Amino acid sequence: MAHILIVDDYAVTQRVLRVQLQMLGHTAVAVGSAVEAIKRLQQETFDIGIFDLAMPDMNGLELMRHVRAQAHTRTLPVIMLTASAADGDRVRAQLAGVNQFLTKPVESQELKTAIGKCLEIVA
């Protein structure tokens, strides 16, 4: 079981992901912005982060760079979740240090596989 931080500005996506993660046996906390995520990461330890790419205050890549720059979150496995399937977005995400890249809407099996790969990283 993993403790997962969901960062997405769309409340429906937050709810869907929380339900999917709970059905997979994980616990999840959802926040609506990268700024909220940074605050939450300072207060709590997570096993995995699921970050939306497109957010209004700070996009997922900027959040990723911030996470990788902090000693306490540098090794946090991150799944980038986006509506964009563009190869350029995938490449930029990988260069920023994202561990898995998924497109919306995400199927539970895809999410399960990505989480499994992320948990292998921290094992």
N, C-alpha and C positions, 0 to 999 in steps of 0.2 A: 504494500500500500504506500502510495506517495502523497505528499502534501504539495499541492500545485497552486501556483499563482496564475490566475487568468487576467490578462490586461487587454480589454477591448472596450471601445467607447459605445458599442451597441448593446443595449440591455438584453435584447433577445438572444444574441450570440452568447452572452454571459450565462443566461439561464440554460440554454441548450447544452453548452459545454459542461456546466456544473452537473446537470442530470446525467450526461454521458459519462463523466468521470466518476460520479457516485455509483453508477451501474457497473463500472469497471473496478470498483472497490477502493477508489481514491477519495481523498478529501480535497476540497477546492475552496479558494477564496477568490472572489472576483472584484476587480476595481475598474473604474471607467476611464482612467487616464494614466499616462506614463508618470506624471507627477505624483499621483496617488500610489503608483507602484513603487516608486523610489522610497517614499515614506514607509510603505508596508515592508519593503525589503530591509529597512533599517530596524524595524521592530520585531520581525519574525523570520524564521528560517524556513525555506522552501526547498523541496527536492527537485522541482522542475518549474520553469516558467513557460507559459503559453502567451506569446505577445502578438497582437494584431499589428500588421504593417502600417496601415493608414489610420492615424489618430490625429486629432486637431492640435493638441498642445505640443506634442513631441512625437514623432513617428517611431515605429518599432525599431528601426535601425539606430536612431539616436539613443533610444532607451538601451538597446543592446550595447552600444559603445560605452554608455555610462555603467552598465552592469559589469562589463569586462574590465573597466578601469578601477573598480572598487575591490579591495582585498577580500572582503567577506562574501562577495558574490561572483568573483572572477571565474569560478569553476561551475557556476550554476548551469545545468543543461537547459537549453532554451529551444522551444518549438515556435517557429514563426508561422502564424496562421493568417492568410490573406485571401481576398477575393481575386487578386491578380495572379494569373498563371504565367506572367511574362518571365522569360528566361533571365532578363536583366535584373529583375527583382530577386530571383533565386540566387544569382551570382553575388549581388550586393549583400544579401543576407548571409551567405556563406563567408564572404570576406569579413563581415562584421562579427563572425564567431557563432552564428546560429548553428545548432546541432541537427535540427530537422526542419523541413519546410513543407507545410501542408496548405492546400487551397480549400476555401469555403465553397460549398458546405462540406464539412468533413464527416466521413462515415466513422462509426464507432470502431470498426476494425482497423482503419487507417490510424486513428488516434491511439488505439491500443498498441499497435506496432511501433509507432513513434515514441510512445512513453517507454515501452520496453527497451528500445535502443538507448534512450536517455538514461534509463536506470542502469544499464550496463556500463555507462560511462562513470557513474559514481560508485559502482560496486568494487 
